[in-house]
Amino acid sequence: MLKLLPLIALIGYTVLSLVFSMWRTKAMLAQQSRPLTDPAILRLADRLAGSLDVPEIKVNVFEVPVVNGLAAADGQIYLTRGFLNARVRGEVTPEELASVIAHELGHVALGHMRRRMIDFTGQNAVVLALSALVNRFLPGLGPLLIRTISAAVMARLSQRDEFEADAYASALLIKSGIGTGPQITLFEKLGHLSGQNGASAPAWLLSHPKTEARIAAIRANTARWQQVAP
């Protein structure tokens, strides 16, 4: 039992760090967000809600200039002010932003936040333990190797979640009558909107899949589901 105490302490530290990070993120979002008021986007959100048989989908605006959408651990959906500014400039459409909402709803419905928390907690504990062990034989290089492998594994898991959320969004957009066209056109614009037209890291270290792969998966799902539709 005593031999397990260091590992238990590592897991406890990781869990506490994660809980604190979630609390801090929730507080920041509460302070820097407000309810979405754009009527065109809200009408589309109502269509998504109708397809899910829920009264409404509450969408918030996170007051930061970056272009992004996110789902918080408590299930709240956010569009950034950067996205809304792009909408005002005519660079994105309400339908394209509805596809972002559908994608974030996918993360919530599929339990990705909970799954990532479990993965993060377990993997961090393993990484810390292995780093301490390997450092005895490969000082400096060993822990770096372990962290690189860990980053690649976490990126792979994150990419899996993104593909799953994309597929959920596609199904929801088709069911609500919006279709997957806006989902595809938004991905085609994202590189320009975010100022990241090229990847600066290897694909296996990126937390999101390559845009071309995501578009191909959406098109394949759309074709398959339309063939089986009555």
Disulfide bonds with the S-S distance in Angstrom:
none
